[in-house]
Amino acid sequence: MSEPVTRPAPSPLLLLLRVNALNSWRRLLAVRDQSRLLTSIIGLFVVGYLGLSFWLFYYALSFIAKFPGLGAVLTERLLFVLFAFLFGLLLLSNLVIGYTNLFRNRETTFLLTLPISTQSLFNWKFIESTLLASWAFLFLIAPLLAAFGLVRGLPWHFYALTLVLIGLFILLPGILGAWLALLVGRFLDRRLFQVTLLASAVALLALVAFWWKANPATDELLDKRTLEALDQLLAKTRFTLFPFLPSYWLSSAVLQWAEGVFRGAAFFALVLLSYTLLFGGLAFTRLGNLFFDTASAVQSRGSVRFGWRPRRSPKKDRPTLGALEILAASCPWFDRAALALVVKDMRMFWRDTTQWGQTVMLFGLLAVYIVNLRNFTHQLTNPFWINLVAFLNLGACSLNLATVTTRFVFPQFSLEGRRLWVIGMSPMGLERVVKIKYWMSSALSLAVTLSLITLSCWLLKMTWDRIAFFGAVVAVMTFALNGLAVGLGVLYPNLKEANPSKIVSGFGGTLCLVLSFLYILASVLMLGFGTAALPGHASWVLESIVAFVLLSCGIGWLPLKLGLRQLKNFEA
């Protein structure tokens, strides 16, 4: 008798990829079957974004191309700058998401107990982190490159090559981010590493602040030849032309292929491929053991701040209080139960590196942009441009706020999970808990948004009445967006999920994000056109303000009211 043929066991990495791909596909089908409205909203939102962004990029690139001799120079420099900054953002995003996915993920902790090699587990988590960190980059860059190729009238093979180059490009920050995540996780509890990291960050910020000072365009400069003036104005962007940057390889390959220099484009494409294969091969074959050692170190340590805490006397048996508890105890005029809930939510927010890391990144980038307004405010002498920049700042600040409220405020109610019945039986009650969450999130976000919008208006040298106007507008929008997020979070809870990102990806989170964006768009357009009324049409100003207030009350108060009414079903 012939012996039965035994099939070789499938690769653990391929098995993990297959299982997760099937689960993702089944969840997508389940969402389609359960809610056709959710599928339609997501589809319309994606198609609308791609169409609108493609039209804006096509119009902007066509406008720049109309300038003879300058259009090509500006387009090339814009691509170099864009890819350089996107590489930095991708690196930060991969670092934050990679650290959380490798060391603060329940799935990773569970998979470490299974008979799977640590190298296969690391490879799967690296692929997952890179996809999570890079999908937004693909959505942003696809309309731009499509518009660039259409403006230049390039053939089909340009798009095929660009797709391959983008795939290679996003792997490099993913690989570097994984290396940095392992480094941070392994040595974060050491005082020397903390001091070095903090000193390096401060030195880098000081260097950037000192070096990156835009030279104002004086009348003497503008009277010179155009190319000379343009070269001086773009002097601070020359660092993007450093030949050892991956963004330089990608930009050079795209531009040279568009110009018909195929050998030069192939050279830079091969350089990008060689570095990706080198570091990717090292990561896929040599980081498994380092990942296991780092995961063991992260899970075994109590706190990364252990070395900074002063030693206390062993005679004291009382538990030590943290900074938040001490601060709450110094406010006796507030209710103790409310303070305890606030302290608990703030501690949970701080312990999740992904949450506060993404928040700092979003508002930090906006703060850097606003601070740099001082470099060109003296060139804005026309009131029209000053108001336009102010309303654009209002839109950017409110869009960041909408992202934060949808990502972090919306899942707050669902994160209570199975403990919800305990809170419902407590003297506080669910309604009071939800109200405390609303006021806490509104107060914290208002402190950030109000500071940023006031600083931007002051840098634009606006009068105090206009500063007060924009401050009042952003305050109303803050309360409205937080009310929308809290209300929809109660109306569409997901009590079975403990991951905030998965809670947001449901119907309620998608609806909250879409409604927030539509509200911001309508408010900015309404106030922008209404408050810029011509003399003799002063009633437009009052009508636009009244309409904005009514819209804000409807978008913020109505979902919150319906959510508080929905709480009676939970308490019943």
WOPE-V956259 format. One record per residue. N is the residue number from 0. OMEGA is omega in whole degrees, 0 to 359 (999 if undefined). Layout:
((N | OMEGA) (N | OMEGA))
This chain:
((0 | 179) (1 | 180) (2 | 179) (3 | 180) (4 | 179) (5 | 178) (6 | 178) (7 | 180) (8 | 180) (9 | 178) (10 | 179) (11 | 179) (12 | 178) (13 | 178) (14 | 178) (15 | 178) (16 | 182) (17 | 182) (18 | 181) (19 | 176) (20 | 177) (21 | 179) (22 | 179) (23 | 179) (24 | 179) (25 | 176) (26 | 178) (27 | 177) (28 | 179) (29 | 177) (30 | 179) (31 | 181) (32 | 183) (33 | 185) (34 | 174) (35 | 180) (36 | 179) (37 | 179) (38 | 180) (39 | 180) (40 | 180) (41 | 180) (42 | 180) (43 | 181) (44 | 180) (45 | 180) (46 | 179) (47 | 178) (48 | 181) (49 | 179) (50 | 181) (51 | 180) (52 | 177) (53 | 180) (54 | 180) (55 | 179) (56 | 180) (57 | 179) (58 | 181) (59 | 180) (60 | 176) (61 | 178) (62 | 180) (63 | 182) (64 | 181) (65 | 180) (66 | 183) (67 | 179) (68 | 182) (69 | 184) (70 | 181) (71 | 180) (72 | 181) (73 | 180) (74 | 180) (75 | 181) (76 | 177) (77 | 178) (78 | 178) (79 | 180) (80 | 182) (81 | 182) (82 | 178) (83 | 180) (84 | 178) (85 | 176) (86 | 177) (87 | 179) (88 | 177) (89 | 179) (90 | 178) (91 | 180) (92 | 178) (93 | 178) (94 | 182) (95 | 182) (96 | 179) (97 | 179) (98 | 180) (99 | 183) (100 | 182) (101 | 190) (102 | 181) (103 | 184) (104 | 182) (105 | 179) (106 | 179) (107 | 178) (108 | 179) (109 | 182) (110 | 179) (111 | 179) (112 | 182) (113 | 178) (114 | 178) (115 | 180) (116 | 180) (117 | 178) (118 | 178) (119 | 179) (120 | 178) (121 | 180) (122 | 180) (123 | 180) (124 | 176) (125 | 178) (126 | 180) (127 | 180) (128 | 180) (129 | 178) (130 | 180) (131 | 183) (132 | 190) (133 | 185) (134 | 179) (135 | 177) (136 | 179) (137 | 179) (138 | 181) (139 | 190) (140 | 182) (141 | 178) (142 | 180) (143 | 181) (144 | 176) (145 | 177) (146 | 178) (147 | 179) (148 | 180) (149 | 178) (150 | 180) (151 | 182) (152 | 186) (153 | 180) (154 | 186) (155 | 185) (156 | 175) (157 | 181) (158 | 178) (159 | 179) (160 | 181) (161 | 179) (162 | 179) (163 | 180) (164 | 179) (165 | 177) (166 | 177) (167 | 184) (168 | 183) (169 | 178) (170 | 183) (171 | 176) (172 | 175) (173 | 179) (174 | 179) (175 | 178) (176 | 177) (177 | 176) (178 | 181) (179 | 178) (180 | 176) (181 | 180) (182 | 180) (183 | 180) (184 | 183) (185 | 189) (186 | 185) (187 | 183) (188 | 181) (189 | 186) (190 | 179) (191 | 179) (192 | 179) (193 | 180) (194 | 180) (195 | 180) (196 | 180) (197 | 179) (198 | 178) (199 | 179) (200 | 179) (201 | 179) (202 | 179) (203 | 178) (204 | 179) (205 | 179) (206 | 179) (207 | 180) (208 | 181) (209 | 186) (210 | 188) (211 | 175) (212 | 182) (213 | 176) (214 | 182) (215 | 180) (216 | 180) (217 | 178) (218 | 179) (219 | 179) (220 | 182) (221 | 178) (222 | 180) (223 | 178) (224 | 187) (225 | 182) (226 | 179) (227 | 178) (228 | 180) (229 | 180) (230 | 179) (231 | 179) (232 | 181) (233 | 185) (234 | 183) (235 | 178) (236 | 182) (237 | 179) (238 | 178) (239 | 178) (240 | 178) (241 | 191) (242 | 180) (243 | 175) (244 | 176) (245 | 177) (246 | 178) (247 | 178) (248 | 180) (249 | 181) (250 | 181) (251 | 179) (252 | 180) (253 | 183) (254 | 182) (255 | 175) (256 | 178) (257 | 180) (258 | 179) (259 | 178) (260 | 189) (261 | 180) (262 | 178) (263 | 178) (264 | 179) (265 | 179) (266 | 181) (267 | 176) (268 | 178) (269 | 175) (270 | 178) (271 | 180) (272 | 183) (273 | 180) (274 | 178) (275 | 179) (276 | 181) (277 | 183) (278 | 176) (279 | 177) (280 | 176) (281 | 180) (282 | 184) (283 | 182) (284 | 189) (285 | 186) (286 | 181) (287 | 180) (288 | 178) (289 | 177) (290 | 180) (291 | 179) (292 | 180) (293 | 177) (294 | 177) (295 | 180) (296 | 181) (297 | 182) (298 | 183) (299 | 182) (300 | 180) (301 | 182) (302 | 178) (303 | 180) (304 | 185) (305 | 183) (306 | 182) (307 | 184) (308 | 177) (309 | 179) (310 | 182) (311 | 182) (312 | 180) (313 | 180) (314 | 182) (315 | 179) (316 | 181) (317 | 178) (318 | 180) (319 | 180) (320 | 176) (321 | 182) (322 | 180) (323 | 178) (324 | 179) (325 | 178) (326 | 179) (327 | 179) (328 | 179) (329 | 179) (330 | 185) (331 | 181) (332 | 176) (333 | 179) (334 | 184) (335 | 179) (336 | 178) (337 | 179) (338 | 179) (339 | 178) (340 | 179) (341 | 180) (342 | 180) (343 | 180) (344 | 180) (345 | 178) (346 | 178) (347 | 177) (348 | 182) (349 | 182) (350 | 178) (351 | 183) (352 | 182) (353 | 185) (354 | 184) (355 | 177) (356 | 178) (357 | 178) (358 | 179) (359 | 180) (360 | 182) (361 | 183) (362 | 176) (363 | 177) (364 | 177) (365 | 178) (366 | 178) (367 | 178) (368 | 183) (369 | 179) (370 | 180) (371 | 175) (372 | 182) (373 | 182) (374 | 180) (375 | 180) (376 | 180) (377 | 177) (378 | 179) (379 | 180) (380 | 180) (381 | 179) (382 | 180) (383 | 181) (384 | 178) (385 | 178) (386 | 179) (387 | 179) (388 | 179) (389 | 179) (390 | 174) (391 | 175) (392 | 177) (393 | 178) (394 | 180) (395 | 181) (396 | 181) (397 | 176) (398 | 175) (399 | 179) (400 | 178) (401 | 177) (402 | 181) (403 | 181) (404 | 179) (405 | 184) (406 | 189) (407 | 182) (408 | 182) (409 | 183) (410 | 185) (411 | 180) (412 | 181) (413 | 182) (414 | 175) (415 | 171) (416 | 184) (417 | 176) (418 | 185) (419 | 181) (420 | 177) (421 | 179) (422 | 179) (423 | 179) (424 | 181) (425 | 179) (426 | 181) (427 | 183) (428 | 183) (429 | 183) (430 | 180) (431 | 178) (432 | 180) (433 | 178) (434 | 178) (435 | 177) (436 | 180) (437 | 182) (438 | 178) (439 | 180) (440 | 179) (441 | 181) (442 | 181) (443 | 180) (444 | 179) (445 | 179) (446 | 181) (447 | 185) (448 | 180) (449 | 178) (450 | 183) (451 | 183) (452 | 176) (453 | 178) (454 | 180) (455 | 179) (456 | 179) (457 | 177) (458 | 176) (459 | 178) (460 | 177) (461 | 179) (462 | 185) (463 | 177) (464 | 176) (465 | 176) (466 | 178) (467 | 180) (468 | 180) (469 | 176) (470 | 178) (471 | 180) (472 | 182) (473 | 176) (474 | 178) (475 | 180) (476 | 178) (477 | 179) (478 | 180) (479 | 182) (480 | 177) (481 | 176) (482 | 177) (483 | 182) (484 | 180) (485 | 181) (486 | 179) (487 | 176) (488 | 176) (489 | 181) (490 | 182) (491 | 182) (492 | 174) (493 | 188) (494 | 181) (495 | 185) (496 | 179) (497 | 180) (498 | 183) (499 | 181) (500 | 178) (501 | 176) (502 | 182) (503 | 184) (504 | 179) (505 | 183) (506 | 182) (507 | 179) (508 | 178) (509 | 178) (510 | 178) (511 | 181) (512 | 181) (513 | 179) (514 | 178) (515 | 180) (516 | 179) (517 | 178) (518 | 180) (519 | 179) (520 | 180) (521 | 182) (522 | 182) (523 | 178) (524 | 181) (525 | 180) (526 | 181) (527 | 180) (528 | 183) (529 | 182) (530 | 176) (531 | 183) (532 | 179) (533 | 176) (534 | 183) (535 | 178) (536 | 181) (537 | 179) (538 | 178) (539 | 181) (540 | 181) (541 | 181) (542 | 179) (543 | 180) (544 | 179) (545 | 179) (546 | 178) (547 | 179) (548 | 179) (549 | 178) (550 | 180) (551 | 178) (552 | 179) (553 | 184) (554 | 181) (555 | 185) (556 | 185) (557 | 177) (558 | 179) (559 | 178) (560 | 178) (561 | 178) (562 | 178) (563 | 176) (564 | 179) (565 | 182) (566 | 179) (567 | 177) (568 | 178) (569 | 182) (570 | 182) (571 | 999))
